[in-house]
């Protein structure tokens, strides 16, 4: 009977030790999972930040390109109209007087 009680006590001690070890393993596993999830979240956050910044650079570049294209079109239109007006002015009988009068009229227009 004493031997059985001794074995029972030893088995209970081993069970308690196993429970402590299992609890420690569970705790460590949870900590490890949490650290891994945080690392994954940080990696995803950094990836999104990088992609967003790259997207913004592409957007800004495209915006500048469109701005320059519009600027070129406006410049081209202004030059075409100017050439047309100069041709019209100088094909008439008194180009100098008309040019001077048009210039004065243009300067007198309120802004």
C-alpha positions, 0 to 999 in steps of 0.5 A: 500500500505504501508503495502504491501511495508513493507511486501515486504521489510521484505520478501526481508530481509528474502530472503537475510538472507536465501541466507546468511544462504544457502551460509554458509551451502554450504561453511561449507558442502564443508569444511566438504567434503574436510576434510573427503576426506583428512581424507580418503586419509590419512587413505588410505595412511597409510593403503598402507604404512602398507601393503607395509612394511608388504609385504617387511618384508615377502619378506625379510623373504622369501629371507633369507629363500631361502639364507639359503636353498641355503647355506645348499645345497652348504654345503651339496654338498661340504661335499659330494664331500669332502667325495668322494675325501677322500674316493678316496684318501684313497682307493688307494695304497699310500694314504698319498703321494697322499693326500700330493701331492693333497694338495700341488697342491691345495695350488699352484693353483693361486686364 
